[in-house]
Amino acid sequence: MTLRPVWICLWLVGCGSSKPATTNPPPSTAATEAAPAPSTAPTPSADPSPAPAGDRSLYDRLGGKDAITAVVAEFVTRTTTDARIKQRFFNTDAEQLKRLLVEFVSSASGGGVTYTGRDMASSHAGMDLVDDEFNALVEDLVGALDKFKVPDREKNELLGALGPLKPQIVVPASKLRPIPDAKLAKVSAMIPTIKDPAAAELISAAVTAGKRGQRSYAEQLFSRAELVVGPAALASASEVFREGAPPRIHTALKAQKDTAPQPTASVGKSDDDNPAKKKEAGALHGTLLLEGKPITSLGLVMMWPKAGKVAKRQGKFRVIEQRNKTFAPHLMAVPVGSTVAFPNFDSIYHNVFSLSQPQRFDLGLYKSGDQRQVVFEKPGIVRLGCNIHANMSAYLVVVDAPHYVVAEQDGAFAFRSLKPGKYKVQAWSEQSAEPLVTEITVKAGDNQTTIDLKGGAPQGPGEDKFGAARAP
């Protein structure tokens, strides 16, 4: 029995775990003394004697839960204190990491345990892991196994699948974009002037990541240094790490108490903007389709009367929260001029950003209980992402239409109050590359319609804040 990617799960759980966030990132600690290990992934030796029928499971041969727990604890200690890779785990709850690793190893080795962590398919999206980090992880695993004198047969089963999996998690050098040496040299020269050791170490790590071409990771490290000493102290290096990213918003963070969770799916319809207004004679019920088939995502319908004047919508105050590593709601429509708050209610740092042309912005890193706000003055579709967690996404549609409504996941939508007449209609779903524009005539009474949208929206995780693809 071969244990599939146990070590890969370390990166996965490290990205997916959480810890109580603090105002400043934790100070660094020296790497623990590790047992001698090769500098590259080891080549497993052939097992000289095939296992006889009825041989015990790898789980039992490893010593069961207690033995696996001990090896995992040592492994986590080594990786989270290894100077080469420890910064990868600043957003990680070490105890949760250990628990999930024990589950994973126990499940994969035949222990009859259910693994409750995330799947492996997209867990490395956007991390830009390189050979040096991969090899450090391997060495830490070998050191943990050697400390507990795991026999060669069992150790080789644990390590045997590592080589074939490397292309799935290590980014080819051709896809990395190093920051020019001349720019990084200026940053390196300022490191001795940084009085806080933790900030100096983070800037040094950011320079290393920049040389490798890990731009998004380098910027994360730089942002963490700013949390330690403040943006003003590092202002001269800001452009080195943020060139090509959307404009950074440095408005003061506001505290926000956790309240009832926001709706997870969608928010936004013009019928709710002025409930006291006289009801008009027409109504419209409809269904969105996607290329003739039932839609499987959220959508939006906007309507403009072809004749007559309409009152301008007033801006609103709305909230899109970060909770359980998810934006909520996933789709929100707001009038032009609205202010949207982005509070973080997770015990980890997030970094909300958007590359969408109506409003490009970067809110930076902030912890649980903090929020930043953005005023949206231009109509359009704004895709939101988190620069740390590639699988987080949401849509904010800034609307200048007098009538708008978010469609349900089955495509159903309704307008309760419309003046009879002709309307320009614009409809969109998150599966659509572009909105569809059409016309509808609304008569007195209830009206029915079906709108068939085109697909073509990109699949998988969105780009990072530098525009680099984050798909696995």
C-alpha positions in Angstrom: 0.0 0.0 0.0 1.4 3.4 -1.0 0.5 6.4 1.1 -0.6 9.1 -1.3 0.5 12.7 -0.8 0.8 13.0 3.0 3.4 15.8 2.7 1.3 17.6 0.1 -1.5 17.7 2.7 0.8 19.8 4.8 0.7 22.6 2.2 -3.0 22.1 1.8 -3.8 22.2 5.5 -1.4 25.0 6.1 -3.3 27.1 3.7 -6.7 26.0 4.9 -6.1 26.1 8.7 -6.7 29.1 10.9 -5.4 30.6 14.1 -6.3 33.4 16.3 -5.1 36.5 14.4 -3.0 39.1 16.1 -2.2 42.7 15.2 1.4 41.8 14.3 2.5 38.6 12.7 4.3 36.3 15.2 8.1 36.9 15.5 10.3 34.3 13.8 12.1 31.6 15.7 15.2 29.7 14.8 14.9 26.5 12.9 15.0 23.4 15.1 17.9 21.1 14.7 16.9 18.4 12.2 18.3 15.0 11.4 20.6 15.0 8.4 18.5 14.7 5.2 19.2 14.9 1.5 18.9 18.3 -0.3 16.6 16.9 -2.9 13.7 14.5 -2.9 15.1 11.0 -2.0 14.9 8.1 -4.4 13.0 5.3 -2.6 14.9 2.0 -2.5 13.1 -1.1 -3.8 11.5 -3.3 -1.1 13.6 -6.5 -1.2 10.8 -8.8 -0.1 7.3 -8.4 -1.4 4.7 -8.3 1.3 3.0 -11.7 1.9 -0.7 -12.1 1.5 -2.6 -10.9 4.5 0.2 -8.6 5.6 -0.7 -5.9 8.1 -1.8 -2.5 6.9 0.7 0.3 6.8 -1.3 2.0 9.5 -0.6 -0.9 11.9 3.0 -1.2 10.8 3.5 2.4 11.6 2.3 1.9 15.1 -1.3 3.1 14.8 -2.7 6.5 15.9 -0.3 7.3 18.7 2.8 6.7 16.6 1.4 8.6 13.6 0.5 11.5 16.0 4.0 11.6 17.3 5.6 11.7 13.8 3.1 14.3 12.6 3.8 16.5 15.6 7.5 16.4 14.9 7.0 17.1 11.2 4.8 20.2 12.0 7.4 21.5 14.5 10.1 21.2 11.9 8.2 22.8 9.0 6.8 25.7 11.1 10.3 26.5 12.4 12.3 25.8 9.3 13.7 29.2 8.2 13.3 28.1 4.5 9.5 27.6 4.7 8.1 28.7 8.1 6.7 31.9 6.7 4.3 29.8 4.6 2.4 28.9 7.8 1.8 32.4 9.4 -1.9 31.9 8.8 -2.0 28.4 10.2 -3.5 26.9 13.3 -0.7 24.3 14.2 -3.1 22.1 16.3 -5.7 21.9 13.5 -2.8 21.2 11.1 -1.7 18.3 13.2 -5.2 16.9 13.6 -5.9 16.9 9.9 -2.5 15.4 9.0 -3.1 12.6 11.5 -6.5 12.0 9.9 -5.0 12.0 6.4 -2.2 9.6 7.2 -4.5 7.3 9.1 -7.1 7.2 6.4 -4.6 6.7 3.5 -2.6 4.0 5.4 -5.7 1.8 6.0 -6.6 3.0 9.5 -10.3 3.3 8.8 -10.3 7.0 9.7 -12.3 9.7 7.7 -10.2 12.6 6.5 -12.2 15.8 7.0 -9.9 18.3 5.2 -10.1 19.8 1.8 -9.6 18.0 -1.5 -6.2 18.1 -3.1 -7.2 19.3 -6.6 -7.1 23.1 -6.1 -5.3 23.4 -2.7 -2.0 24.7 -4.3 -3.6 27.3 -6.6 -1.7 30.5 -6.4 0.9 29.4 -4.0 3.8 29.5 -6.5 5.8 26.9 -4.7 9.4 26.3 -5.9 12.0 23.6 -5.8 13.8 25.0 -2.8 10.6 24.9 -0.7 9.6 21.5 -1.9 13.0 20.1 -1.0 12.9 21.7 2.4 9.6 20.0 3.1 10.9 16.6 2.0 13.9 17.1 4.3 11.7 17.9 7.3 9.6 14.8 6.6 12.7 12.6 6.4 14.0 14.1 9.6 10.8 13.4 11.4 10.7 9.8 10.2 14.3 9.2 11.1 13.9 10.7 14.6 11.4 8.0 15.4 13.4 5.3 13.6 10.6 4.4 11.1 11.9 1.3 9.2 13.0 1.7 5.6 10.1 -0.3 4.2 7.5 2.0 5.8 9.5 5.1 5.2 9.8 4.3 1.5 6.0 3.7 1.3 5.5 7.2 2.7 8.0 8.8 0.4 7.4 6.7 -2.7 4.8 8.9 -4.3 6.6 12.2 -3.7 8.5 12.4 -7.0 5.5 11.9 -9.4 3.5 14.5 -7.4 6.1 17.2 -7.6 4.9 18.7 -11.0 1.4 19.1 -9.4 2.6 21.5 -6.7 5.9 23.1 -7.9 5.5 26.0 -10.4 7.7 25.7 -13.5 10.3 28.4 -13.6 8.9 29.7 -16.9 5.7 30.8 -15.2 7.6 32.9 -12.5 8.3 36.6 -13.0 11.4 37.7 -11.0 11.6 41.2 -9.8 14.6 42.9 -11.3 17.8 42.6 -9.2 18.4 46.4 -9.3 15.1 47.1 -7.6 15.6 44.3 -5.0 19.2 45.5 -4.3 17.7 48.8 -2.9 15.4 46.9 -0.7 18.2 44.7 0.6 20.2 47.8 1.4 17.5 49.0 3.8 17.2 45.8 5.7 20.0 46.6 8.2 18.2 49.9 9.1 15.0 48.1 10.1 15.1 47.9 13.9 12.4 45.3 14.4 13.9 41.8 13.9 10.6 40.2 12.8 10.1 42.9 10.1 13.7 42.7 8.9 13.3 38.9 8.5 10.1 39.3 6.6 11.6 41.8 4.2 14.6 39.5 3.7 12.2 36.7 2.8 10.2 39.0 0.5 13.5 39.8 -1.4 14.2 36.1 -1.8 10.7 35.4 -3.1 11.0 38.4 -5.4 14.3 37.0 -6.9 12.5 33.7 -7.4 9.6 35.3 -9.2 7.0 34.6 -6.5 5.5 38.1 -6.8 2.3 37.4 -5.0 4.0 35.7 -2.1 6.7 38.4 -1.9 4.0 41.0 -1.6 2.3 39.0 1.2 5.6 39.0 3.1 6.0 42.7 2.6 2.5 43.4 3.8 3.2 41.4 6.9 6.3 43.5 7.6 4.0 46.6 7.2 1.8 45.2 9.9 4.8 45.0 12.2 6.3 48.5 11.7 3.7 50.4 9.7 3.5 51.3 6.0 5.3 54.6 6.5 8.5 52.9 7.7 8.7 50.8 4.5 7.1 53.3 2.0 10.3 53.4 -0.2 10.0 49.7 -0.9 6.3 49.6 -1.5 6.4 50.1 -5.3 9.0 47.3 -5.7 6.6 44.7 -4.4 3.3 46.2 -5.6 4.1 47.3 -9.2 1.4 45.9 -11.4 -1.1 45.4 -8.6 -4.3 47.4 -8.2 -4.2 50.6 -6.2 -3.7 49.9 -2.5 -6.3 51.4 -0.2 -4.7 52.6 3.1 -7.7 54.1 4.8 -7.8 53.4 8.5 -9.2 50.0 9.4 -12.5 50.0 11.3 -13.5 47.6 14.0 -16.8 45.7 13.3 -18.5 43.4 15.8 -19.6 40.1 14.5 -23.3 40.1 13.9 -25.7 37.6 12.2 -24.0 36.1 9.1 -24.8 37.7 5.7 -26.9 35.7 3.3 -24.6 33.3 1.5 -26.1 33.5 -2.0 -27.3 36.9 -3.2 -28.6 40.3 -2.2 -30.0 43.1 -4.2 -33.3 44.2 -5.9 -34.7 47.6 -6.7 -38.2 46.7 -5.5 -36.8 46.9 -1.9 -35.2 50.4 -2.3 -38.5 52.3 -1.8 -41.2 50.0 -0.4 -43.6 52.9 0.2 -43.7 53.9 -3.4 -47.0 53.4 -5.3 -47.1 50.0 -7.1 -47.1 50.3 -10.9 -49.6 48.4 -13.1 -47.1 45.9 -14.6 -45.1 43.0 -13.2 -42.6 40.6 -14.8 -41.7 37.1 -13.9 -39.0 35.3 -15.8 -36.3 32.6 -16.0 -32.7 32.8 -17.0 -31.3 29.9 -19.1 -27.8 29.2 -20.1 -27.5 28.2 -23.8 -31.0 26.6 -23.6 -30.4 24.7 -20.4 -31.3 25.5 -16.7 -28.8 27.9 -15.2 -26.7 26.5 -12.3 -25.3 29.8 -11.0 -26.6 33.2 -9.7 -27.5 35.9 -12.2 -28.8 39.5 -12.5 -31.4 41.3 -14.6 -31.4 45.0 -15.1 -34.1 47.1 -16.9 -34.3 50.6 -18.3 -37.5 52.1 -19.7 -37.2 53.1 -23.4 -39.2 56.3 -22.8 -39.9 58.7 -19.9 -37.8 59.9 -17.1 -36.7 57.8 -14.1 -35.5 58.8 -10.7 -31.9 58.3 -9.9 -31.2 55.5 -7.4 -29.5 56.6 -4.2 -26.4 54.8 -2.9 -26.7 52.3 -0.2 -24.5 50.9 2.6 -24.0 47.1 2.2 -21.7 44.4 3.7 -19.8 41.6 2.0 -18.2 39.6 4.8 -15.4 37.1 4.9 -16.5 34.1 6.9 -15.3 30.4 6.8 -13.0 31.4 3.9 -16.0 32.4 1.8 -17.4 35.8 0.7 -21.0 36.3 1.7 -23.1 37.1 -0.1 -21.6 35.5 -3.3 -23.4 38.0 -5.5 -24.6 41.5 -4.6 -26.1 44.2 -6.6 -25.9 47.9 -5.4 -26.8 51.2 -7.0 -24.0 53.5 -8.1 -22.6 55.5 -5.2 -23.0 52.7 -2.7 -20.5 52.1 0.1 -19.6 48.4 0.7 -17.8 47.2 3.9 -15.6 44.1 3.8 -15.3 42.8 7.3 -13.2 39.8 8.2 -14.9 37.4 10.6 -12.3 34.6 10.2 -9.5 34.0 12.7 -7.0 34.3 9.8 -5.9 37.2 7.6 -7.5 37.9 4.3 -6.6 40.2 1.4 -9.6 41.4 -0.6 -8.9 42.8 -4.0 -10.3 43.3 -7.5 -8.8 43.6 -11.0 -12.1 44.5 -12.6 -12.0 47.7 -14.6 -15.0 49.5 -13.0 -13.1 49.5 -9.7 -9.6 48.1 -9.3 -8.5 48.0 -5.6 -6.5 46.2 -3.0 -7.5 46.3 0.7 -4.4 44.6 2.0 -4.1 42.2 4.9 -6.3 42.6 7.9 -7.4 40.4 10.8 -10.6 39.2 12.4 -13.0 42.0 13.5 -11.5 44.6 11.1 -13.0 46.0 7.9 -12.3 48.4 5.2 -14.9 50.2 3.0 -15.0 51.1 -0.7 -17.3 53.6 -2.4 -18.3 52.3 -5.9 -18.9 55.2 -8.3 -18.9 53.5 -11.7 -21.4 50.9 -13.0 -20.1 47.4 -13.9 -19.3 43.9 -12.7 -16.6 43.7 -10.1 -15.1 40.3 -9.4 -13.8 40.0 -5.9 -11.0 37.7 -4.7 -8.7 37.0 -1.8 -5.0 37.2 -2.7 -4.2 34.5 0.0 -7.0 32.1 -0.7 -7.4 31.4 -4.4 -10.7 29.7 -4.1 -12.5 32.6 -2.6 -14.5 34.7 -5.1 -17.6 36.8 -5.2 -19.3 39.4 -7.5 -20.4 42.9 -6.8 -22.6 44.4 -9.6 -22.8 48.2 -9.5 -26.0 49.2 -11.2 -27.2 52.4 -12.8 -30.5 50.8 -13.9 -33.7 52.0 -12.3 -34.9 48.4 -12.0 -32.7 45.4 -11.1 -33.0 42.1 -9.4 -30.6 39.2 -8.5 -31.9 35.9 -10.0 -32.1 32.8 -7.9 -29.8 29.8 -8.5 -32.5 28.2 -10.6 -32.7 31.3 -12.8 -36.0 32.6 -11.5 -36.5 36.4 -11.1 -39.3 38.8 -10.6 -40.1 42.5 -10.8 -43.2 43.4 -8.8 -43.8 47.0 -10.0 -43.2 48.2 -13.6 -44.8 50.8 -15.7 -46.2 49.3 -18.9 -44.0 50.0 -21.9 -40.9 48.9 -23.7 -37.7 48.2 -21.7 -34.0 47.7 -22.5 -32.9 44.6 -20.6 -29.4 43.5 -19.7 -29.0 40.1 -18.1 -25.9 38.3 -16.8 -24.8 35.3 -14.8 -21.4 34.3 -13.4 -21.2 31.7 -16.1 -21.5 34.4 -18.8 -18.5 36.1 -20.3 -20.6 39.1 -21.2 -24.1 40.4 -20.3 -26.9 39.8 -22.9 -28.8 42.8 -24.1 -32.4 42.5 -25.3 -35.8 44.3 -25.2 -39.0 43.4 -23.5 -42.5 44.9 -23.7 -44.3 45.0 -20.3 -48.1 45.1 -20.4 -50.5 45.8 -17.5 -50.8 42.8 -15.3 -48.4 39.9 -15.0 -45.9 39.3 -17.8 -43.7 36.2 -18.4 -40.4 35.9 -20.2 -37.4 33.6 -20.7 -33.9 35.0 -21.3 -31.3 32.6 -22.8 -27.7 33.7 -21.8 -24.4 32.7 -23.4 -21.6 31.0 -21.4 -17.9 31.5 -21.8 -16.9 32.8 -18.4 -13.4 31.6 -17.2 -13.4 28.5 -15.0 -11.4 27.9 -11.9 -9.7 30.3 -9.5 -9.4 33.9 -10.6 -6.1 35.6 -11.2 -4.0 36.9 -8.3 -3.6 40.6 -7.7 -0.8 40.8 -10.3 -2.9 39.2 -13.0 -1.2 35.8 -12.9 -3.3 32.7 -13.4 -3.9 30.7 -10.2 -5.6 27.6 -11.7 -4.0 24.3 -10.6 
